[in-house]
Amino acid sequence: NNIEIIMSVKYALGIFILLLGSCKTSTQSDTYASNFAVGNKFIDAFYSFNRDSLQVMLASAKKSQPEILYYQKWAECANYKIVDRHYFGKNDSLVIFPITVKDDLMGALAIDFNVTDTFHISVHNGEIVSVKTSSNDIDVYYEAKEWVIKNRPELVEKACEGIWEGGPTPCECVKGMVKGFSEFVEIKNGPGH
């Protein structure tokens, strides 16, 4: 009889642990789903090129605002068009959105390459608290950028003041880069190419 009681208690304990585990998993998957929904809304706001809707999304991410709002205008003026969009969860507060785009910068370099910008979005209690970005820009992009800064500073020096820190002229900055990139390609290819 004692064995039956012990077995019943073990069985009940096992069921309880299973239920507890499934509650945690359910809560965790709810958190992931909520974070992905918030992240998707952010990506939609970013690529709508509507500064106000993006600023609302970043209300609890004050430190991220200067860079991200600047970047949004840069992306708009470089005619970023989404080619591919993915997302995955890093942990229960960080979602990653790799977004592949076609843009004027790669067009000016005359290469068949679409850049993937990755947004690292930290979410807490349904609010974005931080956004960081990274990119897979290729070597020729950095080479061209250096060439423009060195050889055509009048295109970017004033226009790119405060770059990525909320500077006042992201549109002029990226347009100057695009123009400089085109010149870089012409000179690099030389006559007869």
Secondary structure in CASP SS format (residue, H / E / C, confidence):
PFRMAT SS
TARGET T0000
AUTHOR 0000-0000-0000
METHOD secondary structure of the structure
MODEL  1
N C 1.00
N H 1.00
I H 1.00
E H 1.00
I H 1.00
I H 1.00
M H 1.00
S H 1.00
V H 1.00
K H 1.00
Y H 1.00
A H 1.00
L H 1.00
G H 1.00
I H 1.00
F H 1.00
I H 1.00
L H 1.00
L H 1.00
L H 1.00
G H 1.00
S H 1.00
C H 1.00
K H 1.00
T H 1.00
S H 1.00
T H 1.00
Q H 1.00
S H 1.00
D H 1.00
T H 1.00
Y H 1.00
A H 1.00
S H 1.00
N H 1.00
F H 1.00
A H 1.00
V H 1.00
G H 1.00
N H 1.00
K H 1.00
F H 1.00
I H 1.00
D H 1.00
A H 1.00
F H 1.00
Y H 1.00
S H 1.00
F C 1.00
N C 1.00
R H 1.00
D H 1.00
S H 1.00
L H 1.00
Q H 1.00
V H 1.00
M H 1.00
L C 1.00
A C 1.00
S C 1.00
A C 1.00
K H 1.00
K H 1.00
S H 1.00
Q H 1.00
P H 1.00
E H 1.00
I H 1.00
L H 1.00
Y H 1.00
Y H 1.00
Q H 1.00
K H 1.00
W H 1.00
A H 1.00
E H 1.00
C H 1.00
A C 1.00
N C 1.00
Y C 1.00
K E 1.00
I E 1.00
V E 1.00
D E 1.00
R E 1.00
H C 1.00
Y C 1.00
F E 1.00
G E 1.00
K E 1.00
N E 1.00
D C 1.00
S C 1.00
L E 1.00
V E 1.00
I E 1.00
F E 1.00
P E 1.00
I E 1.00
T E 1.00
V E 1.00
K E 1.00
D C 1.00
D H 1.00
L H 1.00
M H 1.00
G H 1.00
A H 1.00
L C 1.00
A C 1.00
I C 1.00
D C 1.00
F C 1.00
N C 1.00
V E 1.00
T E 1.00
D E 1.00
T E 1.00
F E 1.00
H E 1.00
I E 1.00
S E 1.00
V E 1.00
H E 1.00
N C 1.00
G C 1.00
E E 1.00
I E 1.00
V E 1.00
S E 1.00
V E 1.00
K E 1.00
T E 1.00
S E 1.00
S E 1.00
N C 1.00
D C 1.00
I C 1.00
D H 1.00
V H 1.00
Y H 1.00
Y H 1.00
E H 1.00
A H 1.00
K H 1.00
E H 1.00
W H 1.00
V H 1.00
I H 1.00
K H 1.00
N H 1.00
R C 1.00
P H 1.00
E H 1.00
L H 1.00
V H 1.00
E C 1.00
K C 1.00
A C 1.00
C C 1.00
E C 1.00
G C 1.00
I C 1.00
W C 1.00
E C 1.00
G C 1.00
G C 1.00
P C 1.00
T C 1.00
P H 1.00
C H 1.00
E H 1.00
C H 1.00
V H 1.00
K H 1.00
G H 1.00
M H 1.00
V H 1.00
K H 1.00
G H 1.00
F H 1.00
S H 1.00
E H 1.00
F H 1.00
V H 1.00
E H 1.00
I H 1.00
K H 1.00
N H 1.00
G C 1.00
P C 1.00
G C 1.00
H C 1.00
END
